[in-house]
Every structure is written in C-alpha cells, then in structure tokens.
Amino acid sequence: MEWFGQNGVTTLYEIGSGKVLTGLARRIDKNISGVAVNTPADIDAALAAILG
C-alpha cells in the first residue's frame, strides 16, 4: 500500500467478495480510495471509471 501511494496510485479496485483490502488501504494511506467490485453492476461501473 505504501508503494502505491508513493507511486501515484489513487484508486484500488478489489475484485471479489468483501472489503478487507479497501479497508486496509484506507487505513494505511488516506489518499488512496478503494472500490469493492462484487456484483455485475460494480464491474460495469469499475470498467467505466477505468476506461473513461
């Protein structure tokens, strides 16, 4: 998580059930946001955000 923050990563996408990694990222670096991708609708939203 520290590497991500030091290298300009601002958003992480967690694929699968749960939100453990997004929660850890938030606690380690407040500048990194986490997005849990759990449903087909979440996948569509994540792709739209990534691809613009």
N, CA, C and O atoms as a MOPAC input file, in Angstrom:
PM7 MOZYME 1SCF
protein

 N      0.82500 1    -1.17900 1     0.00000 1
 C      0.00000 1     0.00000 1     0.00000 1
 C      0.87400 1     1.24900 1     0.00000 1
 O      0.55900 1     2.23700 1    -0.66300 1
 N      1.96300 1     1.19800 1     0.74100 1
 C      2.84400 1     2.36500 1     0.77000 1
 C      3.44700 1     2.61600 1    -0.60600 1
 O      3.57600 1     3.76400 1    -1.03200 1
 N      3.81600 1     1.54000 1    -1.30500 1
 C      4.37900 1     1.68500 1    -2.65000 1
 C      3.38000 1     2.35900 1    -3.56400 1
 O      3.73800 1     3.26300 1    -4.31900 1
 N      2.10700 1     1.92200 1    -3.50500 1
 C      1.07400 1     2.51900 1    -4.34500 1
 C      1.01300 1     4.02300 1    -4.11200 1
 O      1.02700 1     4.80300 1    -5.06500 1
 N      0.94500 1     4.42900 1    -2.85900 1
 C      0.85900 1     5.84900 1    -2.53300 1
 C      2.06600 1     6.63400 1    -3.00400 1
 O      1.93000 1     7.76400 1    -3.47400 1
 N      3.23800 1     6.04900 1    -2.88100 1
 C      4.46900 1     6.71900 1    -3.28600 1
 C      4.61700 1     6.81000 1    -4.80000 1
 O      5.41800 1     7.60000 1    -5.30000 1
 N      3.85400 1     6.01300 1    -5.52600 1
 C      3.97800 1     5.96900 1    -6.97800 1
 C      2.73300 1     6.47300 1    -7.70900 1
 O      2.50400 1     6.12900 1    -8.86900 1
 N      1.93800 1     7.28300 1    -7.02900 1
 C      0.84300 1     7.98700 1    -7.67900 1
 C     -0.46600 1     7.23600 1    -7.83700 1
 O     -1.38000 1     7.73200 1    -8.49400 1
 N     -0.57800 1     6.05700 1    -7.25200 1
 C     -1.83500 1     5.32300 1    -7.33500 1
 C     -2.82400 1     5.96800 1    -6.37400 1
 O     -2.51200 1     6.17300 1    -5.20100 1
 N     -4.02000 1     6.28900 1    -6.86900 1
 C     -5.01700 1     6.94000 1    -6.02100 1
 C     -6.26900 1     6.09100 1    -5.81400 1
 O     -7.04400 1     6.34600 1    -4.89200 1
 N     -6.47400 1     5.07900 1    -6.66800 1
 C     -7.65300 1     4.22900 1    -6.54800 1
 C     -7.26800 1     2.77000 1    -6.74000 1
 O     -6.55700 1     2.41600 1    -7.68200 1
 N     -7.75000 1     1.93000 1    -5.83000 1
 C     -7.55200 1     0.49100 1    -5.93000 1
 C     -8.90300 1    -0.17100 1    -6.13700 1
 O     -9.90000 1     0.25300 1    -5.55400 1
 N     -8.94100 1    -1.20000 1    -6.96000 1
 C    -10.16000 1    -1.96400 1    -7.19600 1
 C     -9.97800 1    -3.34600 1    -6.61400 1
 O     -9.06600 1    -4.07400 1    -7.00500 1
 N    -10.84200 1    -3.71400 1    -5.68100 1
 C    -10.80700 1    -5.02800 1    -5.04000 1
 C    -11.87000 1    -5.90500 1    -5.69100 1
 O    -13.06500 1    -5.63100 1    -5.58500 1
 N    -11.42800 1    -6.94700 1    -6.35800 1
 C    -12.33700 1    -7.83800 1    -7.07000 1
 C    -12.67300 1    -9.01800 1    -6.16700 1
 O    -11.77700 1    -9.67800 1    -5.64200 1
 N    -13.95000 1    -9.28100 1    -5.98900 1
 C    -14.38800 1   -10.40800 1    -5.17000 1
 C    -15.16400 1    -9.94400 1    -3.95800 1
 O    -15.34200 1    -8.74900 1    -3.72100 1
 N    -15.61300 1   -10.91200 1    -3.20900 1
 C    -16.43500 1   -10.58000 1    -2.04300 1
 C    -15.59200 1    -9.95500 1    -0.93800 1
 O    -14.41100 1   -10.26500 1    -0.78000 1
 N    -16.21300 1    -9.08900 1    -0.19700 1
 C    -15.54800 1    -8.46300 1     0.93900 1
 C    -14.93600 1    -7.12400 1     0.60300 1
 O    -14.87600 1    -6.70700 1    -0.55300 1
 N    -14.48300 1    -6.46100 1     1.65900 1
 C    -13.86500 1    -5.14000 1     1.51500 1
 C    -12.62900 1    -5.02800 1     2.38900 1
 O    -12.28100 1    -3.93200 1     2.82800 1
 N    -11.96300 1    -6.13800 1     2.64700 1
 C    -10.81200 1    -6.12900 1     3.54500 1
 C     -9.67400 1    -5.27700 1     2.98700 1
 O     -9.12600 1    -4.43400 1     3.69800 1
 N     -9.31600 1    -5.49100 1     1.72100 1
 C     -8.19200 1    -4.75100 1     1.15500 1
 C     -8.48400 1    -3.26500 1     1.01400 1
 O     -7.60100 1    -2.43700 1     1.23800 1
 N     -9.70700 1    -2.92100 1     0.64700 1
 C    -10.04300 1    -1.50000 1     0.55000 1
 C     -9.97600 1    -0.83400 1     1.91900 1
 O     -9.55100 1     0.31600 1     2.03000 1
 N    -10.39200 1    -1.54300 1     2.95400 1
 C    -10.29400 1    -1.00900 1     4.31400 1
 C     -8.86300 1    -0.83400 1     4.76200 1
 O     -8.52100 1     0.17600 1     5.37700 1
 N     -8.02400 1    -1.80700 1     4.46000 1
 C     -6.60200 1    -1.69400 1     4.81200 1
 C     -5.94300 1    -0.53200 1     4.08100 1
 O     -5.17200 1     0.22600 1     4.66800 1
 N     -6.25200 1    -0.40000 1     2.80400 1
 C     -5.67100 1     0.69400 1     2.02800 1
 C     -6.05500 1     2.03600 1     2.63200 1
 O     -5.22200 1     2.93600 1     2.74100 1
 N     -7.30100 1     2.16700 1     3.01800 1
 C     -7.78900 1     3.42400 1     3.59100 1
 C     -7.06500 1     3.74300 1     4.90400 1
 O     -6.74100 1     4.89900 1     5.17500 1
 N     -6.81800 1     2.72300 1     5.70500 1
 C     -6.13300 1     2.95100 1     6.98000 1
 C     -4.65400 1     3.26300 1     6.80000 1
 O     -4.08700 1     4.04300 1     7.56600 1
 N     -4.02800 1     2.66500 1     5.80100 1
 C     -2.59400 1     2.85600 1     5.58600 1
 C     -2.30300 1     4.19200 1     4.92000 1
 O     -1.37200 1     4.89300 1     5.31600 1
 N     -3.09100 1     4.55100 1     3.91200 1
 C     -2.85400 1     5.79800 1     3.17700 1
 C     -4.19800 1     6.45300 1     2.87900 1
 O     -4.96300 1     5.95800 1     2.05000 1
 N     -4.48400 1     7.55200 1     3.54500 1
 C     -5.78200 1     8.23200 1     3.40900 1
 C     -6.00400 1     8.79300 1     1.99900 1
 O     -7.13700 1     9.12100 1     1.64700 1
 N     -4.95100 1     8.90700 1     1.19000 1
 C     -5.07900 1     9.44900 1    -0.15700 1
 C     -5.49500 1     8.39700 1    -1.18400 1
 O     -5.81500 1     8.73900 1    -2.32300 1
 N     -5.49300 1     7.12600 1    -0.79400 1
 C     -5.88100 1     6.05100 1    -1.69400 1
 C     -7.31900 1     5.65800 1    -1.39200 1
 O     -7.66800 1     5.35000 1    -0.25300 1
 N     -8.14100 1     5.67500 1    -2.42700 1
 C     -9.51900 1     5.22100 1    -2.24000 1
 C     -9.62600 1     3.79000 1    -2.74400 1
 O     -8.92100 1     3.38800 1    -3.67000 1
 N    -10.50600 1     3.03900 1    -2.13000 1
 C    -10.70900 1     1.66000 1    -2.52500 1
 C    -12.12100 1     1.44900 1    -3.01800 1
 O    -13.07300 1     2.00200 1    -2.46800 1
 N    -12.25100 1     0.64700 1    -4.05800 1
 C    -13.55200 1     0.34400 1    -4.62700 1
 C    -13.71700 1    -1.16600 1    -4.63300 1
 O    -12.93400 1    -1.88100 1    -5.25700 1
 N    -14.73900 1    -1.64900 1    -3.93500 1
 C    -15.02900 1    -3.08500 1    -3.92400 1
 C    -15.89400 1    -3.41600 1    -5.13300 1
 O    -16.92400 1    -2.78200 1    -5.36300 1
 N    -15.47200 1    -4.40900 1    -5.90000 1
 C    -16.19800 1    -4.83100 1    -7.09800 1
 C    -16.75700 1    -6.21600 1    -6.80500 1
 O    -16.03700 1    -7.21400 1    -6.86400 1
 N    -18.05400 1    -6.26700 1    -6.48800 1
 C    -18.66700 1    -7.51800 1    -6.03700 1
 C    -19.79400 1    -8.02300 1    -6.92700 1
 O    -20.09700 1    -9.21600 1    -6.90800 1
 N    -20.41800 1    -7.15300 1    -7.70200 1
 C    -21.58600 1    -7.54600 1    -8.48900 1
 C    -21.35100 1    -7.19800 1    -9.96300 1
 O    -20.43400 1    -6.43900 1   -10.27800 1
 N    -22.16200 1    -7.74100 1   -10.85700 1
 C    -22.03900 1    -7.35100 1   -12.26900 1
 C    -22.17500 1    -5.84100 1   -12.48500 1
 O    -21.48300 1    -5.27600 1   -13.33300 1
 N    -23.04700 1    -5.19100 1   -11.73800 1
 C    -23.18800 1    -3.73600 1   -11.86100 1
 C    -21.90700 1    -3.03100 1   -11.41900 1
 O    -21.51100 1    -2.03000 1   -12.01600 1
 N    -21.25400 1    -3.55500 1   -10.36700 1
 C    -19.98100 1    -2.98500 1    -9.90800 1
 C    -18.91000 1    -3.11600 1   -10.98600 1
 O    -18.08900 1    -2.21700 1   -11.17100 1
 N    -18.92500 1    -4.24500 1   -11.69700 1
 C    -17.94600 1    -4.46000 1   -12.77000 1
 C    -18.14300 1    -3.41200 1   -13.86400 1
 O    -17.17600 1    -2.81700 1   -14.34100 1
 N    -19.38600 1    -3.19100 1   -14.25500 1
 C    -19.68000 1    -2.19000 1   -15.28100 1
 C    -19.22600 1    -0.79800 1   -14.83400 1
 O    -18.64900 1    -0.04800 1   -15.62100 1
 N    -19.48300 1    -0.46000 1   -13.58700 1
 C    -19.09400 1     0.85800 1   -13.07100 1
 C    -17.58300 1     0.99100 1   -13.00000 1
 O    -17.04000 1     2.04800 1   -13.32300 1
 N    -16.89600 1    -0.06900 1   -12.58100 1
 C    -15.43200 1    -0.02500 1   -12.49600 1
 C    -14.82300 1     0.12200 1   -13.88800 1
 O    -13.90300 1     0.91700 1   -14.07900 1
 N    -15.32100 1    -0.62500 1   -14.84800 1
 C    -14.81100 1    -0.51300 1   -16.22200 1
 C    -15.03600 1     0.88400 1   -16.78400 1
 O    -14.16400 1     1.43700 1   -17.45500 1
 N    -16.20400 1     1.45200 1   -16.51000 1
 C    -16.49000 1     2.80000 1   -16.97800 1
 C    -15.52900 1     3.80600 1   -16.36700 1
 O    -15.07300 1     4.72400 1   -17.04800 1
 N    -15.21900 1     3.63800 1   -15.08500 1
 C    -14.30100 1     4.54600 1   -14.40100 1
 C    -12.87600 1     4.38800 1   -14.92300 1
 O    -12.16300 1     5.37700 1   -15.09500 1
 N    -12.46500 1     3.16100 1   -15.17200 1
 C    -11.09400 1     2.91400 1   -15.62600 1
 C    -10.89300 1     3.35800 1   -17.07500 1
 O     -9.88800 1     3.98600 1   -17.40700 1
 N    -11.85000 1     3.02900 1   -17.92400 1
 C    -11.71000 1     3.29000 1   -19.34800 1
 C    -12.17200 1     4.68400 1   -19.76000 1
 O    -11.91400 1     5.13600 1   -20.87500 1
 N    -12.85100 1     5.34400 1   -18.85000 1
 C    -13.28700 1     6.72100 1   -19.11100 1
 C    -14.52000 1     6.81700 1   -19.81800 1
 O    -14.98700 1     7.92200 1   -20.09600 1

